[in-house]
Amino acid sequence: MTKDQIVFRTYFNRQFEAHNHDLFGTILWWRNHGKYIFMNHEDVFTAYKNLSVEEVNQVICEILLPF
């Protein structure tokens, strides 16, 4: 995994746990809170923007693999 994927994975996984492992809820939260993430977690926002769709999907697959 790239450094950007690790940064994104760490934050996304925290939100996934905060949403009781509800993937759709986590994705909706992520989409609806882009400005919050940009303002409060610039490193995460930048890492996410640097990732391709395939890299984001790889991170999400890794998070979901234990399930």
Secondary structure, 3 states (H helix, E strand, C coil): CCHHHHHHHHHHHHHHHHCCCCHHHHHHHHHHCHHHHHHHCHHHHHHHHHCCHHHHHHHHHHHHCCC
